[in-house]
Amino acid sequence: MSIGLFAAAATAASSSLLDLVNRGAESVRVSFAFCAHVGWTSNLLESPAPEEPLLSWAYVVTGVSAEAVQTELDAYNHESVRLIYHQHIMPRTL
């Protein structure tokens, strides 16, 4: 998602210059909130240790079918949920 899309949406939704000013200000506010949320979410996904350099948590995978990637993602997510459940939920129920 591009922040430019917020500006384009404000322009497309405006019927007058005055309307554009109001919607433009709102789109700037929403785009800043959106960027803050994306930054916060990226830190949840891959929170860097203070001594380590910042690394990207997004990767482009080429030369692999979408089905193969989805299978691997499903297996990874299933294992992650299982580990989280056993580490955080199970001790509380004992």
C-alpha positions in Angstrom: 0.0 0.0 0.0 1.4 3.4 -1.0 0.8 6.6 1.0 0.1 8.2 -2.4 -3.1 6.1 -2.5 -4.5 8.1 0.4 -3.9 11.4 -1.5 -5.5 9.9 -4.6 -8.5 8.7 -2.6 -8.9 12.1 -1.1 -8.7 13.8 -4.5 -11.1 11.3 -6.1 -13.6 11.6 -3.3 -13.7 15.4 -3.3 -16.3 17.4 -5.2 -14.7 20.8 -4.6 -11.5 22.5 -3.7 -12.8 23.1 -0.1 -13.8 19.5 0.1 -10.3 18.5 -1.1 -8.7 20.6 1.7 -10.7 18.8 4.4 -10.2 15.3 2.9 -6.6 16.0 2.2 -5.9 16.9 5.8 -7.7 13.7 6.9 -5.8 11.6 4.5 -2.5 13.0 5.9 -3.6 12.1 9.4 -4.7 8.6 8.3 -1.5 8.0 6.4 0.7 8.9 9.4 -1.4 6.6 11.6 -1.1 3.9 8.9 2.7 4.2 8.8 3.0 4.2 12.6 0.9 1.0 12.7 3.0 -0.7 10.0 6.1 0.2 11.9 4.7 -1.2 15.1 3.6 -4.4 13.4 6.9 -4.9 11.8 8.6 -4.7 15.2 6.2 -7.3 16.5 7.1 -9.6 13.7 10.9 -9.1 14.0 11.9 -7.1 16.9 15.6 -6.4 16.6 18.0 -7.0 19.5 19.8 -3.8 20.5 23.2 -5.2 19.4 22.0 -6.5 16.0 21.5 -4.4 12.8 18.0 -3.8 11.6 17.0 -6.4 9.1 14.0 -6.6 6.7 11.2 -8.9 7.8 9.8 -9.0 4.2 11.4 -11.1 1.5 10.7 -11.7 -2.2 10.7 -15.4 -3.2 11.2 -16.2 -6.9 11.3 -19.4 -8.8 8.9 -21.2 -6.5 5.2 -21.9 -7.1 2.6 -20.1 -5.0 1.3 -23.5 -3.8 4.7 -24.6 -2.5 5.2 -21.3 -0.7 1.7 -21.5 0.8 2.4 -25.1 2.0 5.6 -24.0 3.7 3.9 -20.9 5.3 1.1 -23.1 6.6 3.5 -25.5 8.1 5.5 -22.7 9.7 2.5 -21.0 11.1 1.1 -24.2 12.4 4.3 -24.9 14.3 4.5 -21.4 15.6 1.0 -21.5 17.0 1.8 -24.9 18.6 4.9 -23.5 20.2 3.1 -20.4 21.5 0.3 -22.5 22.8 2.6 -24.8 24.7 4.8 -22.0 26.0 2.2 -19.5 27.1 -1.2 -21.2 27.4 -0.5 -24.6 28.8 1.5 -23.5 31.9 -1.4 -21.4 33.0 -3.8 -24.3 32.9 -1.6 -26.6 35.1 
